[in-house]
Amino acid sequence: MTKTKLQIIREQMRLDRFELANHVSRGSDQSISFWIFLISAYEKREIEIVNTSRLSRLALALQCQYSDLKENDGEQNK
């Protein structure tokens, strides 16, 4: 049985913030296309995001992880 993109999104949204941040930080084509699809589905009202506080926490976790990656990269270049 193949999963629809909507089913995959619902599964991804269940991940805790660190798992999701780790998934996205890999920068794979799959994770990038996932976010593009998620945003477009939300804009088209194909999905409804009820728990915006969870999304805010996810965004904060991603931002922190991105900052950590930039700092680590800067230290390695010294």
Sequence and secondary structure as in RCSB ss.txt:
>XXXX:A:sequence
MTKTKLQIIREQMRLDRFELANHVSRGSDQSISFWIFLISAYEKREIEIVNTSRLSRLALALQCQYSDLKENDGE
QNK
>XXXX:A:secstr
    HHHHHHHHHHS HHHHHHHHHT  HHHHHHHHHHHHHHHTTSS    HHHHHHHHHHHHHHHHHHHHHHHH
HT 
